[in-house]
């Protein structure tokens, strides 16, 4: 039990900026086990946002949506947005070359394409959140979007090779408990259908499949940046699909 709690705490420390003053011994096995708790961390993020939305006055849906989105970015430290930015630059500047694309992903500087994509993704999220607030479906989107965004990491880890031999994601994928991960993905997808619609699930699976296809075509696998990009793209797609259904 203590080992599971340590793996969960490690997942929280890695995926969020929630201050946990816990000294955890990090091993490759524990890194792999921590991935199992990524969807749960997504629910934790959603719960934090759900509490926030209940504290906001119902005066301006636009401002409330901006506050929620800002808190969403801050609680994750912009980790996945950074991955999306790196992937955007790599796909635009990599010119179809694997090594060039991987090199661009390692560059901490953000190019104009990355900035444009980030602005667009945040704009889409803000508009979708605003529509859902107007429809008063906060519970659905504030829990489902961050939850399924992190389920997408598990799906990619289970189905796609990691291309950087010495990357952090390589150790995670290598030591990921396969059976437990598959069960978590299956249960997560069934819960998605239970709490929302098959359309939302289908849009999520198609996007993850598309990300996997493009990644294999370009670099023959995935990287940590692609995991991050997947989270942002899936979250945005879930918000938009729910806004179209309920907004």
C-alpha positions as CSV (number, residue, x, y, z in Angstrom):
1,X,0.0,0.0,0.0
2,X,2.8,2.4,0.9
3,X,4.4,1.6,-2.5
4,X,1.2,2.5,-4.3
5,X,0.8,5.8,-2.3
6,X,4.4,6.7,-3.2
7,X,3.8,6.0,-6.9
8,X,0.6,8.2,-6.7
9,X,2.5,11.0,-5.0
10,X,5.2,10.8,-7.6
11,X,2.6,11.1,-10.4
12,X,1.1,14.2,-8.6
13,X,4.6,15.7,-8.3
14,X,5.4,15.1,-11.9
15,X,2.1,16.2,-13.5
16,X,1.2,19.1,-11.3
17,X,2.5,22.0,-9.2
18,X,0.6,20.8,-6.1
19,X,3.1,21.2,-3.2
20,X,3.7,17.7,-1.8
21,X,6.5,17.8,0.8
22,X,7.2,14.1,0.5
23,X,10.6,12.6,0.0
24,X,10.1,9.8,-2.5
25,X,12.8,7.4,-3.6
26,X,12.6,7.5,-7.4
27,X,13.4,4.3,-9.3
28,X,12.6,3.2,-12.8
29,X,10.1,0.7,-11.4
30,X,8.3,3.4,-9.4
31,X,8.3,5.7,-12.5
32,X,6.5,3.0,-14.5
33,X,4.0,2.4,-11.7
34,X,3.3,6.1,-11.3
35,X,1.9,6.2,-14.8
36,X,-1.0,4.0,-13.7
37,X,-2.1,7.0,-11.5
38,X,-2.1,9.6,-14.3
39,X,-5.9,9.3,-14.9
40,X,-6.4,9.7,-11.2
41,X,-4.3,12.8,-11.2
42,X,-6.5,14.1,-14.0
43,X,-9.5,13.6,-11.7
44,X,-7.6,15.4,-9.0
45,X,-7.0,18.4,-11.3
46,X,-10.7,18.3,-12.3
47,X,-11.8,18.3,-8.7
48,X,-9.7,21.3,-7.9
49,X,-11.2,23.2,-10.8
50,X,-14.7,22.0,-9.8
51,X,-14.2,23.5,-6.3
52,X,-12.9,26.7,-7.9
53,X,-16.0,27.1,-10.1
54,X,-18.3,26.8,-7.1
55,X,-16.4,29.6,-5.5
56,X,-16.7,32.0,-8.4
57,X,-19.7,34.4,-8.6
58,X,-22.1,33.8,-11.4
59,X,-21.7,37.3,-13.0
60,X,-19.5,36.9,-16.0
61,X,-19.2,33.5,-17.8
62,X,-16.3,34.9,-20.0
63,X,-14.2,36.0,-17.0
64,X,-15.0,32.8,-15.0
65,X,-13.9,30.7,-18.0
66,X,-10.7,32.7,-18.2
67,X,-10.1,32.2,-14.5
68,X,-10.7,28.4,-14.7
69,X,-8.4,28.1,-17.7
70,X,-5.7,30.1,-16.0
71,X,-5.9,27.9,-12.9
72,X,-5.9,24.8,-15.1
73,X,-2.6,26.0,-16.7
74,X,-1.0,27.0,-13.4
75,X,-1.9,23.8,-11.6
76,X,-0.1,21.8,-14.3
77,X,2.8,24.3,-14.7
78,X,2.1,24.4,-18.4
79,X,3.8,21.0,-18.7
80,X,1.7,19.7,-21.5
81,X,1.5,23.1,-23.3
82,X,5.3,23.0,-23.5
83,X,5.1,19.6,-25.1
84,X,2.5,20.8,-27.6
85,X,4.7,23.8,-28.4
86,X,7.8,21.6,-29.0
87,X,5.8,19.3,-31.3
88,X,4.4,22.2,-33.3
89,X,7.9,23.6,-34.0
90,X,9.2,20.1,-34.8
91,X,6.4,19.3,-37.2
92,X,6.7,22.7,-38.9
93,X,10.5,22.9,-39.0
94,X,11.5,19.2,-39.1
95,X,10.8,19.1,-42.9
96,X,9.8,15.4,-42.6
97,X,13.2,14.4,-41.1
98,X,13.3,12.3,-37.9
99,X,16.6,13.5,-36.5
100,X,15.9,17.2,-37.3
101,X,12.4,16.9,-35.7
102,X,13.8,15.3,-32.6
103,X,16.5,18.0,-32.3
104,X,13.9,20.8,-32.6
105,X,11.9,19.1,-29.8
106,X,14.9,19.4,-27.5
107,X,15.3,23.1,-28.2
108,X,13.8,25.1,-25.3
109,X,13.0,28.1,-27.5
110,X,9.5,28.5,-28.9
111,X,9.1,29.5,-32.6
112,X,6.3,31.5,-34.1
113,X,4.4,28.3,-35.1
114,X,4.4,27.1,-31.5
115,X,3.1,30.5,-30.3
116,X,0.3,30.4,-32.8
117,X,-0.7,26.9,-31.9
118,X,-0.7,27.7,-28.2
119,X,-2.8,30.8,-28.7
120,X,-5.3,28.8,-30.8
121,X,-5.6,25.9,-28.4
122,X,-6.1,28.2,-25.4
123,X,-8.7,30.2,-27.3
124,X,-10.6,27.0,-28.2
125,X,-10.5,25.9,-24.6
126,X,-11.6,29.2,-23.3
127,X,-14.6,29.4,-25.7
128,X,-15.6,25.8,-25.0
129,X,-15.4,26.3,-21.2
130,X,-17.5,29.5,-21.5
131,X,-20.2,27.6,-23.5
132,X,-20.3,24.8,-20.9
133,X,-20.5,27.2,-18.0
134,X,-23.5,28.8,-19.8
135,X,-25.1,25.3,-20.0
136,X,-24.2,24.5,-16.4
137,X,-22.4,21.2,-17.1
138,X,-19.3,21.9,-15.0
139,X,-19.1,18.5,-13.5
140,X,-18.9,16.7,-16.8
141,X,-16.2,18.8,-18.5
142,X,-14.1,19.6,-15.4
143,X,-13.7,15.9,-14.6
144,X,-13.7,14.3,-18.0
145,X,-11.3,16.5,-19.9
146,X,-8.3,16.3,-17.6
147,X,-9.1,12.6,-16.9
148,X,-9.2,11.5,-20.5
149,X,-6.3,13.7,-21.5
150,X,-4.1,11.6,-19.2
151,X,-5.7,8.4,-20.2
152,X,-4.4,9.2,-23.7
153,X,-0.8,8.9,-22.3
154,X,-1.5,5.4,-21.2
155,X,-2.9,4.5,-24.6
156,X,0.1,5.8,-26.4
157,X,2.5,4.1,-24.0
158,X,0.8,0.8,-24.5
159,X,0.7,1.0,-28.3
160,X,3.6,3.1,-29.5
161,X,7.4,2.7,-29.1
162,X,9.4,5.5,-27.3
163,X,12.1,6.8,-29.6
164,X,14.6,8.3,-27.1
165,X,16.5,5.5,-25.5
166,X,17.6,7.5,-22.5
167,X,14.5,9.6,-22.1
168,X,12.4,9.7,-18.9
169,X,9.5,8.3,-20.9
170,X,11.5,5.3,-22.0
171,X,11.9,4.2,-18.3
172,X,8.2,4.8,-17.7
173,X,7.2,2.8,-20.7
174,X,9.6,0.0,-20.0
175,X,8.5,-0.5,-16.4
176,X,4.8,0.2,-17.0
177,X,2.7,-2.7,-15.6
178,X,1.0,-3.7,-18.8
179,X,-2.0,-5.7,-17.6
180,X,-2.9,-3.0,-15.0
181,X,-2.5,-0.3,-17.5
182,X,-4.8,-2.0,-20.0
183,X,-7.4,-2.6,-17.4
184,X,-7.3,1.1,-16.3
185,X,-7.7,2.2,-20.0
186,X,-10.6,-0.2,-20.5
187,X,-12.4,0.9,-17.3
188,X,-11.7,4.6,-18.1
189,X,-13.2,4.3,-21.6
190,X,-16.3,2.5,-20.2
191,X,-16.7,5.3,-17.6
192,X,-16.5,7.8,-20.4
193,X,-19.4,6.2,-22.2
194,X,-21.4,6.0,-18.9
195,X,-21.0,9.6,-18.0
196,X,-21.1,11.2,-21.4
197,X,-21.8,10.1,-25.0
198,X,-20.2,7.6,-27.4
199,X,-19.5,10.6,-29.6
200,X,-17.1,12.0,-27.0
201,X,-15.3,8.7,-26.7
202,X,-15.1,8.3,-30.4
203,X,-13.6,11.7,-30.9
204,X,-11.0,11.0,-28.2
205,X,-10.0,7.6,-29.7
206,X,-9.8,9.0,-33.2
207,X,-7.5,11.8,-32.1
208,X,-5.2,9.5,-30.2
209,X,-5.1,7.2,-33.2
210,X,-4.3,10.2,-35.4
211,X,-1.5,11.4,-33.1
212,X,0.0,7.9,-33.0
213,X,-0.2,7.6,-36.8
214,X,1.5,11.0,-37.4
215,X,4.2,10.3,-34.8
216,X,5.1,7.0,-36.4
217,X,5.2,8.6,-39.8
218,X,7.5,11.4,-38.7
219,X,9.8,9.9,-36.0
220,X,8.8,6.2,-35.8
221,X,7.4,6.5,-32.3
222,X,6.6,9.0,-29.5
223,X,8.5,11.2,-27.1
224,X,7.5,12.9,-23.8
225,X,6.6,16.0,-25.8
226,X,4.1,14.0,-27.9
227,X,2.5,12.7,-24.7
228,X,2.1,16.3,-23.6
229,X,0.7,17.4,-26.9
230,X,-1.8,14.5,-26.7
231,X,-3.1,15.7,-23.4
232,X,-3.7,19.2,-24.7
233,X,-5.3,18.1,-27.9
234,X,-7.6,15.5,-26.2
235,X,-8.6,17.9,-23.5
236,X,-9.5,20.5,-26.1
237,X,-11.4,17.9,-28.2
238,X,-13.4,16.7,-25.1
239,X,-14.3,20.3,-24.2
240,X,-15.4,21.1,-27.8
241,X,-17.4,17.9,-28.2
242,X,-19.2,18.5,-24.8
243,X,-19.8,22.1,-25.8
244,X,-21.4,20.9,-29.0
245,X,-23.6,18.4,-27.2
246,X,-24.6,20.5,-24.1
247,X,-23.7,24.1,-25.0
